[in-house]
Every structure is written in structure tokens, then in C-alpha cells.
């Protein structure tokens, strides 16, 4: 069975920690690759920069993408993902603080698979992560590589 | 160049079609007068006779209407061939000259005083000085020149000198002639056909006047002949009057009036004519309308110039002096005036060219006003609108309107408007920039302000979960407080964001069924709190034209407020319906909840303003601020009524 990697793109270490904690609390033991900005996420996906030479047959099962990122923002990452043949079909869940109509519209039109707003209440956040993991890692059939 | 011609005409009469017509008519009327004078009426006053020469009325009318020049022409044709007078030798020459002078005098007076109208012109009054002068001549020159009569001329004159008696009779004869002729000319000028000949407009009820006058003259003639016939019959019975003798029948019946009939006929004749004049009210109407016109010209707020057919400026009104600075003596003719107000020859030419076009239209009283730049006496340029009005042939009213102030004001207004537009543009750009900034701000608020809150809440929970054993009850309580505070803050941020989003959102209006909307909101409220029993009344078919998404926020807020504030009531009720308030349709949400003190009504709609303690009713005080903003965006109005513990009513009108 292939490894079901989760790619977490998050610049805020607190949020990163909380997200990982939420995953752990929900017993989602998949490998989590953390990219701290948009450029790093793209490097990982395209095997460039520090990730040069990585096994490109392994692609994340799900990408959790924050929108507000240093260097290259989440929307740009999403755009480049969708423009690349290899990553075009990867499931992307936007996980962000914003509830602006503008962001929602843009994300969906760029081909995001889901849009989740991080609640302040951690209990709620944990619940969201739980459902997310259940859905995307267990129920959902990923596209063929 | 019509204008130039008109002004020169005063000095050298031009042969125009109009002038030729006037000359022709003058001559024809003169000749008619001559024919009438061949057989004068004679009032017998034995041993004297008073002759009445009715034919003189023809040159007199011409003179009164068209001035002394045409009068003179007509008079010459009327009198020069009068053989009856030639027979008298030098005295006839004097008499003819006196009659000609008389006609010229009235013509001159009529032109001089008749049209300007400051003085009241009355031909009967002007007759007096002339008659005095005439009498003087009769008693001096007339008697004196008689001795120079060559015998050939006065072959049939039996007397060799003129007695005082004869002079007396001649003087009386002249007075009778003078006044009767003036009276006749006054009457005849009312007559329609005669008015046509002189190019005058019809008077009021011209037809009626024609009939009246015709009938009067006819009755007069019939009466005259009948009276003559009777007097002829009675002559034979009277001893004081010589019998008929050699007179022709025509003479005895029509032309020669016996002494006993003299007074009767004359007074009848005069009474008849006076009656005609009065009944047509010609004189009074003429003078009163003339007076009114002059008054209007004088009081007019517009500068007006009155110009006669010769191009001579007859009068100007005070406003004219005020506006242009020129006095009447500065501009004796229109040409002088044009030269002054248009110092530039090209402007003048342009003006005169337009003027010529308008001349014809002016006669039909439909000239279009034209604006010209005119130089006034101080050398300032003024914008003047000119209009021409020609009321009768010999007078032209030039009505000016000084629109400089208006033009300046318009210019100023235009400039101000432009400035304003510029300013609005600038402001709009600024506002757009501010809006963009605000958007960026709220965007970053929603991101950056919430992130730390998540950490606070998340790690507090982590502490509670991971270090549960090491924390005592108090520590746990503190952490719980930290959590609830951060969650509250997250909620406030969300509310604020939605408030700002409402302001930025585009308004899409359509017809919305508010009743249905309220029903669904209420059913949600009931689902969320199934234990409560609230009587809810929703008006039937309440509709509004508004943005459905935004108005839903309004109803949600108002209804959930009502729901919230009736929670402590035993028998709670909420009503949503429409009411008429001051002729305005208002929507209202009414409840019997805790209400509020009207003294604080002003604070209701401000953001973060709360009238109740947190412990009593939860909330952040943003709901009504949002509602207010939505109503404002609909250009509507919202207000509230409430009493402590007796419920509240929120009204809004769109």
C-alpha cells in the first residue's frame, strides 16, 4: 500500500503544531510533510530546491493549504499546481482564517476541492480535522497517478 | 441697408413705394375735396352768407395722418384751382394761403405732439391760437390787400372796399369751417374704408362703428333734405325772408340754409357727429391705450427706444438711460445710436444685417430675440438681447434686455459646477482608495487577528488536556476563562467583518416576500430552542423591494433579538407586520420582552452599544448596527419604540 502523505502548507508554527496535534488526537497517523511557505510547497511537489531528487512517484494524498503565506501565497501555489500535469488532479483543501467572498470565489475557480475556515475554538478545529481526515484519507478515492 | 436708409430719409425724402402711394392718395383726396368745394354749403344770414366748405376735410385728414408735407400737397390740389376764391382777387389768395397754412399747422402739430404723448394733443385746442392769428390777418392784411385788386380779377365784386362787417362774417365763417372740418375728419377716420386707405388697423368693433356712422350720416342727409324742402314750402308764408327768386331747387333745398333753419341744422349736425364720436369711444380709447402704452414703456424694466419712421429717436425710457448711459440728446437718430453702441464697423454691419431680416418679422410681432455685445457710454461691453416691435407704420419699439449679469452668473455657475465636478471626482478617487485600504485592512484583520486567538484557545485546551493532573480546579477555571475570552473575541471579529462586508457589498434589489422569509427565520429559532413557547404572528403577504440577502440579515437580527429579549416572559409574543406611519409604509417587529428605556433609544443602533448586561442577555451590540447599515444602504429609515419591561417595537421603512 502506498504511503498516504499529508502535505501541510502553513507558515505559522503555532498553527502547524495545533494542526498536527489535532491530527494526532484524531489518530491520523499518516506522514505529515510541512512546508513553511509557498515556495517550499512547490519545491516539494515538483522535486526542486531542497527536495531535488526526491522520489517523485510519491505524491501527497491531500494538501492542506493556507492562503496567507510568505514568498508565494496560497492562491498562487494552487494556480501553479493546477497548471502542472503531474499535480493537476491532487486534492487540495484550503484551510485558512479568511471568510472573504473574494477568497472563496478565487479558490474554487482555481480548482480547490474544499474550503475550510479554521475556527478559533480548538475543539471545533479538532472536529473539523477529524472529519477532514476521515473523508479525504479514508472515504475519498484519490485520482490515479 | 434698411436702417441707413431710414435715417437718411428724414433729411432727403426717398422715392419709395410707400411714399409714392402716399403722394398719390394725397393728390386724389385733394381733388375730391376740390370737387366738394365747388358747391359749398351756405348758411343764409341776410344780408350775409356763411359758406361751409366741406371738401377741406380731405386735405385735413391727410395732414393729420401723414404730416404736413402730404397735407400741403393735398391742400394745394384742393384749393389752388378753386375758381370761386380766385374770383375774389387778392383776398382770395390770402384766404387760400390761410387755409393752406391752417392745414400745415395741424399736420405739424399732429406729428410734433401727437405721437410723443407727454403732452395731451388735441386738435381742437390747437385750433384756438390759429384762429386768433387768422382773425388778426382778416382785420389787417385781408382788408388792406383788397385795394390792390386788379379789376379784371374781381369783375363781379360790387363793393369797392371791405367793410368791418364783412370781415366779421368772414372770421365767423372761418371759425365755423375750422371746427366743423376738424370734427368731420375725426368722424371720418373711424370709418373702415378710410382707415384702410391710410393703412390704419381696424378699431375695436370696426363693423359696428361702420354701420353706426353710415346710419348717422344717412339720417343726417335725409333730415337735411326734408328740412330744406319744408323750409322751401314755408318760405312763401314767411314775410321776413325774401322769396325764392332765381335760386335753383337744389340750392334752396340742400346747399342754402335759411336763417331760421341755421341754428337747428347746425346744432343737429354737430350733435349727430359728437354722438358718433362718443358712441364709438374712439377718442377716449385712443388716448387711454396710448397713455397706457407710454406708462408701460416708462415703467418697463427693459430699456426701450421708440423710433419713428424717419429713424428719429422719439423717446427712450429711464431704464434705457440706466442701462446704456446715453441720454436722448446723445442719440437723436438710430444711426447715431448704432454708431455709439457698435464702435467696431464689422460688429455694426453684422448687427444691421440681422436687423434687416427681423424688420419684416417685426411687423407680424414674431421677431426672434438676438443677442449682441454692445458698448455702453462708460465703454463697458454689455450683452444685450434686442427685440423689435412695430405697432403701427410710423413707430418702432426697440426693446432691449440687458443680460450681462445673467451671462456672468451663468458663466460663474458653470465654472463652479466644473469645479464641483472636479472635486467630486477627486473625492471619489480618494474614497475608492480608502475603501480599498479598508478592504485590505479587514482582510488582514480576519487573517492575522484570528490566528493568535486560535493559538491561545488551542494551547489552553492542550494544557487542560495534557496537564490535567497538574492543574487544580482554579487553574482549570482560569484556562477555561482564557478560552472563552478568546472565543468571544473571535466572534466579535467575525461580527465586525460581516458589518464591514455589508457596506461593501453590491445592492441587488428585487421583490421579496418578507412573510415567507420571517416564517423560515422563526422556524429556525424555534428549532434552536424547542423548549420555549412563543406566540408568533406574521403579517400576510408582506412584500418589499430590496436586496433579499441583506434584508434577511435585518429580519434575522430583529426577530432573534425579539426572541432573545422575550425569553424571561411567561407568555411571550412576537409580531411582524406592516403599519402606516405618517403616510409611510413601515415594517415592524414588535415583542412584549424586556423593552428598553426610550432615553437610550439613540444608543440602540451604534456598534458595541448595549442596553443590557451580558449576564442577562448575551450579545456584542453589533446586530442593530448591522441592521441600521443595511437599512441605510437601502436609503430607508429605522427607528424604535420601547418601554422598560413592556416590550419593544422596531420599525423600518425602505
Interface residues (C-beta under 8 A of the other chain):
Chain A: X12 X14 X15 X18 X21 X67 X68 X96 X97 X98 X99 X100 X101 X118 X119 X120 X121 X122 X123 X125
Chain B: X443 X446 X447 X448 X450 X451 X452 X453 X454 X455 X457 X458 X459 X460 X461 X462 X483 X486 X487 X489 X490 X491 X494 X497 X501
